[in-house]
């Protein structure tokens, strides 16, 4: 009987210790998440209302909430031009004349963007996809692909520099006529800053809600 009583007391003490440790860890995690959330909340992103793309491009509805997909769209005759954007593989840390507060917050200066420019026509089973680098003062085509609308993963592409110079020049003019150029850079740069802030705020909200729903065991 004494052994049973001692074992029961030991189990109760162990349970209390686990509850105490679990509560302490949960409180610390909750506090840390809330602190980081407040820190991110104090960062002022570009205003969505003031973020207007160069005409005649317009922002695709719901683009801010999607992880992928086009950001800008426009009509060009019978064609539809859609543009998706990503950061290049690297970003340059802010420095030299930049906002010191931004450096302290760990912002990166986005100096180079990667564009997916899709040109489609009604009734056609395929479309042209240009992979481009966009800079503050220029746009450069990396490759040109012909993709199937039914199977977009299957494409026939060509490295741009492998093409004849005359053909490269013609493709550059082709994109310029459709408004794909350096004038898109300020908008798309600000868009990525806004999207980064939007994504991290949503992430902290979801993590905070998840942690607050955890019941100590």
Secondary structure, 3 states (H helix, E strand, C coil): CHHHHHHHHHHHHHHHHHHHHHHHHHHHHHHHHHHHHHHHHCCCCCCCCCCCCCCCCEECCCCCCCCCCCCEEEEECCEEEEEEEEECCCCEECCCCCCHHHHHCCCEECCEEEEEEEEEECCCCEEEEEEEEEECCEEEEEEEEEEECCCCCCEEEEEHHHCCHHHHHHHHHHHHHCCCCHHHHHHHHHHHHHHHHHHHHHHHHHHHHHHHHCCCC
